[in-house]
């Protein structure tokens, strides 16, 4: 795999993993004393962004490793056990 392609694929996987990880463990600041004036009421009380970036990176590395192994394994779709389509009668006699 070309290094530029690998970086691009990892970047895409990282962003696709980051958005679900953002929702893990959110807690709103329900108490009026905790809420800063002018902020959105549904905003999380603490973002824990470093922890979320770390979790995202670990998951993205694992997923990228699986994708890398699958792409470099030499397997093709022809190797997978898909059901064979029924033969077309008009082409059977042509052989």
C-alpha positions as CSV (number, residue, x, y, z in Angstrom):
1,X,0.0,0.0,0.0
2,X,1.3,3.4,-0.9
3,X,2.1,5.5,2.2
4,X,0.0,8.4,1.1
5,X,-3.0,6.1,0.6
6,X,-2.4,4.6,4.0
7,X,-2.4,8.0,5.7
8,X,-5.6,8.9,3.8
9,X,-7.3,5.7,4.8
10,X,-6.2,6.1,8.4
11,X,-7.5,9.7,8.4
12,X,-10.9,8.7,7.2
13,X,-11.1,5.8,9.7
14,X,-10.1,8.1,12.5
15,X,-12.8,10.6,11.7
16,X,-15.5,7.9,11.3
17,X,-14.5,6.6,14.8
18,X,-14.2,10.0,16.4
19,X,-17.8,11.0,15.9
20,X,-19.3,8.0,17.9
21,X,-16.6,8.3,20.5
22,X,-17.7,11.9,21.2
23,X,-21.0,10.7,22.6
24,X,-19.4,8.2,25.1
25,X,-20.1,9.3,28.7
26,X,-21.6,12.7,28.1
27,X,-23.1,14.3,31.1
28,X,-25.0,17.6,30.9
29,X,-24.6,20.3,33.5
30,X,-28.1,20.0,34.9
31,X,-27.7,22.2,37.9
32,X,-28.1,25.8,37.2
33,X,-25.0,26.6,39.3
34,X,-22.8,24.5,37.0
35,X,-24.1,26.2,33.8
36,X,-22.1,29.1,32.4
37,X,-24.3,31.9,31.3
38,X,-24.7,32.0,27.5
39,X,-23.9,28.3,26.8
40,X,-26.1,25.7,25.2
41,X,-28.1,23.9,27.9
42,X,-27.4,20.5,26.2
43,X,-23.6,21.0,26.1
44,X,-21.6,18.5,28.1
45,X,-20.3,19.7,31.5
46,X,-16.7,18.5,30.7
47,X,-15.4,17.5,27.2
48,X,-12.5,15.2,28.2
49,X,-11.1,15.8,24.7
50,X,-7.7,14.3,25.3
51,X,-9.2,11.0,26.6
52,X,-11.6,10.9,23.6
53,X,-8.8,11.5,21.1
54,X,-6.7,8.8,22.7
55,X,-9.6,6.3,22.6
56,X,-10.3,7.3,19.0
57,X,-6.7,6.8,18.0
58,X,-6.5,3.3,19.6
59,X,-9.7,2.1,18.0
60,X,-8.6,3.6,14.6
61,X,-5.2,1.9,14.8
62,X,-7.0,-1.5,15.4
63,X,-9.5,-0.9,12.5
64,X,-6.8,0.3,10.2
65,X,-4.7,-2.8,11.0
66,X,-7.6,-5.0,10.0
67,X,-8.2,-3.1,6.8
68,X,-4.4,-3.2,6.0
69,X,-4.3,-7.0,6.5
70,X,-7.4,-7.5,4.4
71,X,-6.1,-5.4,1.6
72,X,-2.6,-7.0,1.6
73,X,-3.8,-10.6,2.2
74,X,-4.1,-11.4,-1.5
75,X,-7.8,-12.4,-1.1
76,X,-10.2,-11.2,-3.7
77,X,-14.0,-11.3,-3.9
78,X,-13.7,-14.4,-6.0
79,X,-12.2,-16.3,-3.0
80,X,-15.2,-15.6,-0.8
81,X,-18.0,-18.3,-0.8
82,X,-20.8,-16.3,-2.5
83,X,-23.6,-18.3,-4.0
84,X,-23.1,-18.9,-7.7
85,X,-25.6,-17.4,-10.1
86,X,-27.8,-19.8,-12.1
87,X,-26.4,-20.5,-15.6
88,X,-28.0,-18.6,-18.5
89,X,-29.4,-21.2,-20.9
90,X,-28.5,-19.3,-24.1
91,X,-24.8,-19.2,-23.1
92,X,-24.6,-22.9,-22.1
93,X,-24.9,-24.0,-25.8
94,X,-22.4,-21.5,-27.0
95,X,-19.5,-23.5,-25.5
